[in-house]
């Protein structure tokens, strides 16, 4: 009797956990509006494009809204997304990391990705950028 009760109580929990795991791993991707080489989760909503910046190192930028990216206060690295960038040929420049900002390079192009709670921004850096 107890093992049936235990199975009945644990089954919904097991189904819930397996559903949460697979949805993260099966994320669909499109491309960024500023650079077709940058994958973007399809459910990310573009909310702002920056074509001019007070930072002379930035060529162009775009900000996206995406639920649960970065976790609370943007403190958590979105490894599933960064793995997708690496699969697309982007190499993280770990020595350039600055808090919420990570840098990646592909074929001479450098991008900065700034992660916050429920938003992230991508900046394509100028060729002569200093950082």
N, C-alpha and C positions, 0 to 999 in steps of 0.2 A: 504494500500500500504506500509506504513512504517513498519508495523509489519512483513510483508513478507520479506522486505529488511533486517530488523534486524535479523530475523530467518536465512536468507541466509548468513549473515555475521558471526553470532555466531555459526552456525553448525560446520564449519571446526575447530573452536577453541575448541568446546566441544569434538569433536572426537579426536583431537590431545591430549588434556589433559587426556582423558580416556585411550588412547593408551600408554601414558608414564607411567601412574600409574600402569597399569596391568603388564607391562613388568618387573618392579622392583619386584613386589610381586610374580611373577611366575618364579623366577630365579631357574634354575636347578642346582643341586649340585652333585659333585663327592667326592672323598676323596683325602687327601694330600698324597704325595709320602713318607713323613717321618713318618706318623702315620695315619692309616686307620680310626681312631676315629674322625679325624678333617675334617669337611666338607669344601669343596672348591668350589666356583662357577665354573661350567663347562667351562665357557668362559674365565677363568683365564689361562694365559699362564705361565708355569713354566720356569723361566729364569736362575735360579742358585740354586744349592744345596751346602750347607756349611757343611762339615763333620769335619772340624777342625776350631777352633776359638781361637782368642787371649783372649776371655772371658771364663774363666774357669767355669762359670755358665751354659754355653750353651753346650748341648749334640750334637744337630744337628739342622740345619736350612734350610729353603727353601724360595726363593724369587719368587713372582708371579707378572706378569703384568696384570692389569685389568683396562680398561678405566673407568674413573669417580669415582674410589674408593677414598675416602678421600677428594674429592673436591679440590679446588685450594689450593696448597701448603700443602695438606694433613691435613687441619685444621678441617675437618668435620668427625665426628664419623659415620661409616657405620652401622647404627642401624639395617638395614635389615639383614646384614651378622652376626652381633653379636646376633641378635634374633635367627638366624639359629643355631649358636653355642650353645646357651642356650637350644634350642629344642633338640639338640643332647646330652644334659647332662653336658655341660661345664658351670661352675659357674664362673662369673667374680669376680676377687679379686680386688674390687674397691679401697681398701686402698693401693694397690701396684702400681696403675696407675702412669706412668711417662711420661707426655707430649704425644708424638705420640705412646707410648707403653702401651698396656693393657695386663693384665695377666688373664688367665683362668685356672681352675683346674677341673679335672675329674678323679675320682678313684685314687688319689695320683699322677697323672701326671700333671705337670704345664707347660703351654705353654705361650709364650710371642708373641703378635701380634703387629708388628710395621707398622703403616699406613703412607703412603706418597701419593703424588699426582700420581695417575695411577699405583702405585705399593704397594704391602704389603709383609711383611716377617713374617714367622712363625718360632719360635724357640722352640724346646722342651728343657726344662731346666733339668740339672742334678739333681738327687735326693737330693744332699747336697748343692744346690744352695743357695747363700745368696743374697737377694735383698731387 
